[in-house]
Structures are given as C-alpha cells and as structure tokens.
Amino acid sequence: MNNCIKLFKNLDEQCIIVTSSYGTQFFLQLLSNIDQEKISKIYVLDGLETIDKASLEQIAQNRVDRFDCKDDYLNYYLDEVDKQDDFKVRLIDSVFISAEDAYQHILDNETFIDYLLNIDICPIAVIKTIKNEMTIYSSIDLDYPHVKITEQEHLVMLERSDIMDVIQAEIKQLIN
C-alpha cells in the first residue's frame, strides 16, 4: 500500500480513478491517506460486498494467476474485438506483470487472500464521505445512488462495453 500512497502523493495533475472488484476495497482504504483533491472523478465497478475467507479461497482456487505469455493471458480474458481496443488491452494488462518464465497477476493467490482479509473498512461508510464526483456500478443493492448491474456483469469492462466507452471518453477528455 505504501507504493500506492507514494504514487498518489506524486500526482501533479487531476486524475480519474477506475476501481473494480476487490480492488475497490483496497482503493477505499487507501483514500484516507491521499489528497483527494487530485481526483476529478471516481468510477466504482462493483466490489462493495462483505468479504469472507471461504469465498476468497473459492475464488483463488478458480483464479488463473499465471500464463506462459501475454497473448495467452489476453486470449483468456478478451475476445478478438476487445483485443483490438487499445484502452481495454491496457486496462486489463495493468494488473499483470512479466516474470522470468511467465506472465503473472500482480497478486498471486495467497497474497490476494491475505491482502483482502486485512482490509478493515465498511465500504459504503467510506463512500459516503467522498466529496469527489463518483459513479457506482453495483451488483448488490446499496443504500446509496448507483447503477444496478447483474452479477454476470461484475467484470463490467468486459461485459458492458458501453460503460467502458463512457469512462474512456472521459479519460480522453481529461488528457486532451
């Protein structure tokens, strides 16, 4: 987390944050340690549910976290049309690193579980304190304004390209 805090403290321009799935809870915990004024908008793509160890272990058992090469990884997550979209490829690619003999997820399964079980926040309570412009897409019902998505749309970037198109357009507008 210290590397993430350092990254945010070094931002010299406005940014848009896109957080999804379990990364959402990590980001919400990080918010208390960073200058939120540098964030122009936050997109939350699910990840607000309560985390329990049994669910995490089941996810980790089914989670592929190593691939022989980048193409194998991209083929696993993206169809041919999505692989032509540079934005989606960069977004998906941002959670993997090239290792000596493989292309692997930044968090291996054991680290993934440990890191999530040590997050001690109430996601909705944190969200209610955020002053930034924010759009939330959630598969669970919330006592907070949000766009309802289905559990199958959990990986919004892959299943709902219309949502990613909106996010991509806002990012392009911010950097131009």
N, C-alpha and C positions, 0 to 999 in steps of 0.2 A: 504494500500500500504506500510505503514511503516514496517509491519511484513515481507513483501516480500523483501524489501530493506535489512533488517537485515539478512534475510536468505541468500541472495546472498553475502553480505559482509562477512559472516561467512564461506563461501565455502573455503576449503583448497586444493581442487583438481579440475582438469578440469571436466567440465560437458557438457552434451548435453541437449539442450532445445528443447522441442516439444511443440509448441503452436498451438491452433486451435480455429476456430470460433471467437467469441467475445473476448476470452482470448488473442488473438493476439494483439489487440489494447491496452489492459492493459499492456501486456508484452513490447510492443514497447515504451509506455510511461515510463515504469519502467527502460528501458535501459539507459536513461540519468543519472540515479542515481546509477548505479552499475559499477563494474570493469568488463568490457567485456573480459579482457584477461583470465578470468577463464572459459570462454565458448569456447569449442572446435568446436561446430557445432550447428547451429540453423535450425530446421525444422519448417516452417510456413505452416500450413494446413488450408488455407483459412482465412477469417476474415479481409480482407483488404478493404472491401466495406465501403462506407459512411453510417453512422448510422443515422437513423431518428426516432423520437419518435413514430410515428404511427406504423412503422414496429416493433419496440421493444414491444409496447403494444400488438400487434397481436401475436408476439412470446410468450410473457408472458401469454397470455390467453390460448394458446395451450400447454404450457410447464408444464409438471408434475414435481413438485419440492419436493413432499413428498411421501414416500412409507411406508407401515406398517413395512417392514423389508428389509434387504439387498437382500434376494432372490427375492422379488418382483421387486426390482429395477433392478437387473441383468437380470431377465426374461424379463423385459420391453425393455432393450437395446441390449441384446446379445442372439444369438441363441445357441443351445446346443453345437455345435462345438466350438464357440467362448468362451463359459463358461469354456471349458477345457484348454484354453490358459491362463496361469497364468499372463503373461505380459498384455494381453488385460483386464483381470479382474482387475489387479492392476491399470492400466491406467484409466479405467472407474470409478473405485472405488475412485480414488483420488479427485474427485470433490463432493463427498458426505460425510456427517458426521452422526454419530449415535446420535440422540437426545433422549430425555426422552421417547417419545412414538412413534418415527418414525425414518426413515432413510431419511434424507433430503439433498437437494442440499446445498452446502456451501453458495450460494447466493440465498435467497428467491426472488420471482419475483419482488417485489418492490425495493429491494436493487440492483438487477440485472439491472433494468432500470435506477435507479439513478446513479449507478456506470458507466454505459456505456455513459450516456448523459453528464457526466462531463469529459470525456476524450477529450482533445483538442489537437489532433495531426493530421498530414497528414501522414498516414501510409507509403505510397511509399517514401515520402521525408525522413522519418526516416530510412527506409530500405536501401536507397541509401547511408546512412552514415555508415552502419555497415561494419566492416572490417572482421568479422568472416566468416568462411565457412558457407554457407547457401543454403538450398534447399527450394524453394517455390512451393506449390501446390495451384493453384487458379482457382476458377470458374468464375472469372471476367478477362477480358483482361487487362494486365498490360504493361506498357512501361518499363519492367524490365524482365530479364530472369526468366522463371517459367515453371512448368509443368502444362498444362491445364487439369483441371478436370471438370466434369459436376456438376451442382448444386445438383443433386441427390447424388453425391459422396462427398458432403460437409462434412459429418461425415466420413472422409477418413478412420479412424481407423476401422470403422465397414463395410464399403462397399468395400474397396480396401486393402485386407489383404497383398497384395504384397508390398504396401508402408510400412505398419507396420512391415512386415518381415525385410525390409531393415533397418528401424530405430532400431528395436530390435537387429539386428545383430551388428550394430554399437555401441549400448549401451553395449552389452555383451563384445565386443572387448575392449571398454574403461575401463570396470571394471575388466577385467582379466589381 
